[in-house]
């Protein structure tokens, strides 16, 4: 999406912006310092050697188009001071617009550090420029600085507290950061301000969050409903589960420690009900994990999926395989950033949860097994659900939805595809 530049106003701001001028006339006098300031601001140079009446008359001609020699001097000076202040503010705004447009150009070219510098300058010059704060939030998010993005969006809301779109954007940022309660508050404000023109997806999220306020201790019924009441836990005689990890290129290597960490997380969560062992050949594996370059967030592309196949129902374990695919970003041989590592870890935890039997998706955004994983650690509900799964006898069956995907941006309304 390309962002638009701003146009500079062409109207010269004059003393018509003065409010209650008569109340402040006594504050001003035709002092040398005051005249110097007015001339530098309105004319760009000083005329110190000229008589006072000529200097004032020239200033009035520039600011209002005519001289007011018949009026009291203090009143004339007050009018000039107000005009100079309005002109100064207009110049600051013009400079802010220039900085903003430079930021837009840099952002459209994908040069986010440069865009950030220009938007910060625009916000400094004009603290009321809503567009600058809104685009600051966008750039911070692109640069994987979620807290700064949230702060910038909150600054935008202070400028326009009745703009529903800002609350929607804030809610999305908070949701992506795992701040569910704050996200719900922002979404509710959005729906209140835009009741007839709101995003149906936001309404669905708020409804899910409301239901989660009365949440159950686990989501075990969802797991069983996804497999028509039959369980897909790995039996004791199948432990440890042989796993083969396939790297698409050397750039994937820094993610291997994260993957090993997710193994340990699920092993501990199941109370030793599950264990893993890496094998050197894919043909010996029952879980195949493929790491591939690809976007970590995309509105139309999946960022991870798990596919469960039982080729021979009469010999389920011998013919069972689970293939997991995880996007790891597009880094161009650069070391992954901490936010990238965190996002990949979320996807790995989620997909490995499917692989050990948690089919279906939790409706709770605070769970790792939520449709669009937002948290980086297992919730108590995740732990209770997987333990409950491994406390029951295993009945291998083909899942109703044998392939589960993580959508790139918004939560999907389906259990899988």
Steps between C-alpha positions, in 0.01 A plus 500: 500500500640835394452793735400849384690823539349816652445833329611825655229760566530799268303747714707753693401484866433850629378675811144377450600209729523738797256426780433765760759740358395793719567297813871472425587841354658618821758220476669647196688819431708627210827401663810445284505130587135458400551676169813298427306177561209610280721606213705180508186287512283681245760663276812291539718806576520799735471877440653629825610834353152605386248695709259301712178606312647387167608166641157430652316614185712269283423207728128572486505517121658153487273340758162653413545703182446844655631725778300572814667827603184634666483215754683496835859382476460214749204368303696513176793316659270233643352446154846467348616259770197277440563508126867413550413208726246365251754539220767321706265210566412481134866484406556220750206314349640547151833359615314210664315428175832492314649257754184288489509474121866397514397230747224378270747473212744302714225273635368423153855400402531275805776711660343494845782652711502803269120522510508482878738796520277718280174410676661574839608840368150568366346415838754723678424797276123454512388313809146491365581324172290185526641343183855516635414297811291254302787434260748486787298208635512330160877543470566383855297187432695438178821535700374249761473760779148423626512710818603810306227430245239482777626826652485678164142384443403615849647841416286508187191425710581794730476723194181343362323320787181448296664332200385134504766377257776598743348281771474213253867539409597524867305184576680309225840613632407402855361165388820419308695582816289260703338778709152356477317708763630827358424381147142421596456848653629661179278280282194577712563872461536450125166318481334767713625784278419319173195282573366499143830483311716265705723213389318165550832335588541735796149419621589131491820557697319701768235229529772237545675710762173548688442127501852449629425720799290202613754253369517133579815350655579325168380466140500120493150477340632690197784250460261204503244667272769560240560124485138382535553401861811292441839594639825537314752486782821306442503173700772411747645236269550771237726704727731671444349636180763505224532847347688614192573869445548620143669835439442669166828693525770591756300809603269266693773376735454773768146372555605147598551588870148647503363180354679288760359730767144439378564126530588546867200729563250241377683213674470683831139601433394138445667386818732273298203373303686600184869488413690570179819377340662637185589251230750548214271384218151617407381145419548405867297794630139515610507879527666688215569870568580722202639849559465724198554867418176691476303784657421488870191715443299514179128561439469230231773245574531245778803526727489144628302178475487143625373204297406169664478183287415139591548298183389166645226513768573137590856591596463863614833562667707326234335712229464824693692813398462864590659764278555846649598801290612822667589832338810665645487842333696640210833609645741501206781333698456733798485389862134474610379779727356423847142569378554263206625229735199554725254474211663184365494348849125567523437329167718202594325455835159519333573254220679255729188512720300377200758229434464349848123490479352845568287521186250780479565850627441665833264802491712670763766745371709439813557135399782386272247290310290803409435521123745786461761446777573820687679374811841341535440275800251225575200608703359294786220403259754370247665291772174369644369407155806307388529318835134403481563373147784273614308372802248332269543188284622573149263431210675584175274655238524733204424856623196672358738775387830320433684819406503799731646833395591823670371794294738784446307788658144462623355201686315256276137405567571138398652226709733406216515422132 
